[in-house]
């Protein structure tokens, strides 16, 4: 005991020095030293503008482009943390079996949303995704699965839609080219038969009829194109409605509603008690009520998912009715004008009318060529969102 007392007296100065050093360290440093929650981070490049194989034009309206970029970043942040993307990531068995996911069931999606943070440091073209909590290695695996699901379901689907639109524009362009060749051949033949290939030989009235006829046909062409787009959109919404009608109890939203329903939990607990007490009559009644409640919850979820789709279908159908009436009116006007230009003694008008049709086709081809070049350039360029690194 005496030896310990003498050792303490000899080394009291060492204890004092260590205490002063500990007090001199800022609290923030101690927090960083003892922070126990691991963090996984992923970095993605989000370009301000869609990259193309050609150089982008200079920024003429920087404020407008910055506003569009801010909206785009907010949209990507919302998609990355959405239940749709997270459900896709957690649906993989190797992800669903992670300890950090198993520990948080049945609220694993809400847990990931609470521990997932998306930011743009320095308001730059870099999206930083942080996931906190759990084992560092598992956090990296989970974060990579979330980023992969986001790239697959959102970024790649946007590129697939651009591919579909590009193929559609190319097909329309080829159709217009074929129509252009036929119109030119018909024009040359008609001009040779009438002997009046020069538009200056036509009367002023013939020119007026020709221009009016061309305007009617152009308007009719636009009306038909608009009606076709509406019918295509309606078919897509109807297909989506059929998909909603076919969902079952294995759908994530239905499963979540069943798992969180108090009556289902009450009936499940009662069923467990009845099994232990060997009451078959009570067991059958509880099973029937439980099945009925699950069916009711399935109907509620279906109705909730169907409501916006049905509203969109009704809106499109109403628009189609108006567009169809307008197309019919334009067709009647074109037929009446056609009868006027087909009157005897006015055959030369057909030459100028054919010229106007060729001119309209040339303009349509020019617009289609510009759109095709723009879409092709976007497809040949790099994706607007690219994953860079995921690390603990």
HELIX and SHEET records of a PDB file:
HELIX    1   1 UNK A    2  UNK A   10  1                                   9    
HELIX    2   2 UNK A   12  UNK A   24  1                                  13    
HELIX    3   3 UNK A   27  UNK A   34  1                                   8    
HELIX    4   4 UNK A   62  UNK A   80  1                                  19    
HELIX    5   5 UNK A   83  UNK A   90  1                                   8    
HELIX    6   6 UNK A   93  UNK A   96  1                                   4    
HELIX    7   7 UNK A   99  UNK A  102  1                                   4    
HELIX    8   8 UNK A  108  UNK A  115  1                                   8    
HELIX    9   9 UNK A  121  UNK A  123  5                                   3    
HELIX   10  10 UNK A  136  UNK A  150  1                                  15    
HELIX   11  11 UNK A  151  UNK A  155  3                                   5    
HELIX   12  12 UNK A  156  UNK A  194  1                                  39    
HELIX   13  13 UNK A  199  UNK A  201  5                                   3    
HELIX   14  14 UNK A  204  UNK A  245  1                                  42    
HELIX   15  15 UNK A  252  UNK A  259  1                                   8    
HELIX   16  16 UNK A  262  UNK A  277  1                                  16    
HELIX   17  17 UNK A  280  UNK A  341  1                                  62    
HELIX   18  18 UNK A  349  UNK A  380  1                                  32    
SHEET    1   A 4 UNK A 116  UNK A 119  0                                        
SHEET    2   A 4 UNK A 126  UNK A 132 -1                                        
SHEET    3   A 4 UNK A  39  UNK A  46 -1                                        
SHEET    4   A 4 UNK A 385  UNK A 391 -1                                        
END                                                                             
